[in-house]
Amino acid sequence: MSLPKPTSDSTVLVTGASSGIGTELARELARRGYNVTLVARREPLLRELADELHGDHGVRADIHVTDLIDRDDRAKLVSALLVGQLDVVGVCNNAGYGSVGRFADLPLERERSMVELNVVTLHELTRAFVGPMVERGAGAILNLASTASFQPVPGLATYAATKAFVASFSEAIHEELSGTGVSVTSLCPGPTHTEFGERAGVGGLVESAPEFIYSRAPDVARQGVDAMVSGRRSVIPGLSNKASAFGGRFVPRSLLLPALGRLGGARLASAASEKAAG
């Protein structure tokens, strides 16, 4: 068993629930009857989503307005959930962001905060809840990686590195938990329609990309929850993304990195023109 069946005294934690894949994960879980605990910084969006999920599916939807980059805020969240009325039987570590640019030119504090959110927060939340899950003999953690995790990506250096950590860490812990009834799944979507481009400062670049390369957030969320229920080690939504992951793993770096560097140069030029126009 991995993610157990929904009960009135259990919940699934979803971070970054105020938009994108996080919102769709919460909707997919609620559609299947799970209570959800929604975490993000934007309280109005969390309340709106909580009301929607309760009204549409009759589930309990709790909210915690939390800045997950702040270590004290994270500690308060963990403490509240561990002593709360509901058992946390699932965790969706979805919160994260990226940036586009040459590392030497990007603001260091924003890059450091990305590592704090994408890596440290995920690491801490996984550790906080995996122990009680093992004691109960059931539970599932879904960690949001990316197809960027399969190779270094010039122009997305910090982001790709954080997602490489997520994928490697998740798959290793999944194996360590073999036989416990608990799973850790690495979800590796490719380009998906979310707020990622806007937060990275390249919304126009995202809008100009061909539609066929994008996945829909509800589809990604559905496959992610399916993987939690079945206890899969990893999932890569979409055939093109599977091909990209294969290339990232097996194409020699001497060939792959120059090609990615040229693509990254195009991204950087587009990002620079957006900023100049703004």
N, C-alpha and C positions, 0 to 999 in steps of 0.2 A: 504493500500500500504506500502511496505517496500522499497527494492531497486527499484527505478523507472527505467523506460525504458531508454536506452542510448540516449543521445542527444549530439550535437556538443559543447554545452557550459557546460558540466558536466564531472566529472572525479571520479574515485575510487582510493583511496590511498591504496597502498600495501607496508607494511614495511617488511624488511627482504626479499626483492624481488630478491636478487642476486642468490638464490639457493633454492633447496628443494620445500617445499609446497608453499613458497612465489612466486617462479618462476611460479609454476603451477597455482596458483590463478590468476596471471597476465595473463597467456596464456588463461585460461578459460574465464576470463572477456573480454579479447580482442576478443576471438572467438565469443562472444555474442554481440560484437559491442561497448563495453564500452571503452572510453578513460581511460588511467591509469596513475597514478603518482607513480613512482617506487622509493623506498627509501632503501638505504643500504650504507655500507662503501666502497664497491669495485666498483669503477667507471667503469673499463673495462667491467665487467660482466653486469652492468646496461646498459651501452651503447649498448652492443651486444644484450641484450634482447629487449631494446627499438627499435632497428633497425629491429629485427625479427618481433615484433608485428606490427609495422607500415607497414613493407613490406608484411606480410602475411594477415593482416586484415584491413589495411588502417586506423587504429585508431591513435589518438594522444597518444604518450607515452613520458611523461616528466620524467626526472630523477632528484633526489636530493641526492647528496652524503652527507650523514649525519651520524655522530656517535650518535646514539640515547641514549647511556649511558650518554653523555655529556648534561647537562641541558641547557647550552647556545645554543648548536646546535639544541636541540629540540625546544627551543623557537623561533629560527630563522626559522625553518621549518614551525611551526604553523603560524607564522606571514606572511610568504610568501604565504602560501596556502589560508589563510583567506582573503587576499587582492588580490589574483590572479584573472585571467580572468575566471577561471572555478569554478563552484560550486562543492564542495566535497560532493557527494551524497552517497558515501559509503566509509567505512574504513575497511581494513583488517589488524588488529593488529597481525601480524605474527612473528615479530622479537623476538628472544629469544634463550636461550641456557641452557644446563644443565651440571651437573658434577656428577661423580660417586666416592664415597669414604665416609669414616667416617667423619662427620662434623668436629670433633675435629682435624682431620689431614689435612683438606683442607685449601688452602690459603684464609684467610679471605677476602682480597680485591676482589678476583674473585667471592666469594660467595655474597659479598655485591653488586658487579656490576650485578650479575645475578638478584638480587631482583630489582635493579634499572631498568634493561631492561625489565624483565618479568612482573613486577608489576607496578612500578612508571610510566614508559613510556606509557604503555597501559592505565593506569588510566588517565594520562594527555591528551593523544590523544583522548580518548573517550570523555572526558569533553570538549575539544576544539571544536569538530565537532558535538556533539549531539545537542547543542543548535540551531545552524543554521538549522540543519535538522528538528527539531521540528517546527521552524518558517516557513519552507517551507511545512511542513506536509508530508514529505516523506524522507526516508533515511534508511540505514542499516549499522550496525557495526558488523563485524565478529571478535571475539576474540579467539585466539588459546589457548585452554586449553589442556587437555590430559586425557587419562584414569588414569594417575597417580594422577589426582585431586580428585579421589573418596576415597582415603585412604592414611594414612601416608605410606611412602616407605623408610624403612631403607636402607642406601646406596645412596639414592637419596633425602635426607631429604629436602634440600632447594628447589630443583627443584619441587618436589611434592607439597610442601607448596605454592610455587608461583602459580602453576597451580590450586590449590584449591582456592586461592584468585580469579583467573581469572574466574573460573566457577561460584563461588558464586556471585561475583560482577556482572557478565554479566546477570545471571538469574534474579537477583534482579532488575537491571536497566531495563531489558526487561519488567518486570511487571509494573514498575513505568511508563513506556512509553505507556502502553495500551491505545488505542484510539487516539494516536497522529499521526499514520502513520509511526512511526519509530520503528525499532526493533534492539535488540542487541542479537546476537546468540553466544552461546558458542560451539565451535567446539572441540570435544574431540577425537582425533585419538589415536590409540594404536601405536605399533612399525611401523614405516614407513621408507622406504628407503630415507634418507636424509643425510646431513652432521652432524647430531646430535652426532652420536657415535664418529666421528673424533674430533669434538670440545670438547666432554666430555673426550677425551683421551682414549677411549676404542673401537677404530675402529675394532680391531681384534675380540673383543667379539661380536660385531654386525655381522661381517662377518660369524662367526661360528654358529650363531643362526639359527634354522630351518626356511626355507623360508616361510612355511605356516603361520607363525605368523605375517608376514609383510603385510602392505597395500602398494599400489602404490600411490605415491604423486599425480599423475593426478586424481585418483579416489577420494582421500580425498578432493582435491580442487574442483572437480565437485560437490560433495555433500555439501561442504561449500557454494559455490555460489548459488546452488539450495535453501539452507536454507535462504540465504540473500534475495533472490527474494521472497520467500514465507513468510518470516518473522517469521521463527521458533525460539523458545527459545533455543534449544540445538540440537545437532546432534552428534551421536556416530557412526562412520563408521565401519561396519563389525559386524557379529553376535558374534564372539568370544570376541570382545571388549565390546559389550553390556552385555555379560555374566560377563565379568570382572568387569564392572561398577556396575552391580547388586551385585556381591559379595562384592565389596569394600564398598557399602552402607549398606548392611544388615548383613553380617557375623560379629559376635561379635569380638571386637578388641582383646579380650583375646585369640581367636583362630587365627585371621588373622595376627596380628603383629608378633608372633613367626614364622609363616610360611614365611612371607615376610622377616623376619630377616635372616632366613636360605638361602633364595634365594639371599638376599643382600650380605650375606657372600660369596656366590659363585661368585657374581659379583665383589666383592672387591678382592678376590683371583685372579681372571682372570685379573682384571685391574692391580694389583700389578705385576703379571708375565709379562704383556705387557710392563710396564714401565721398569722392570728389563732387559727385552730383548732389549728394545730400547736403 
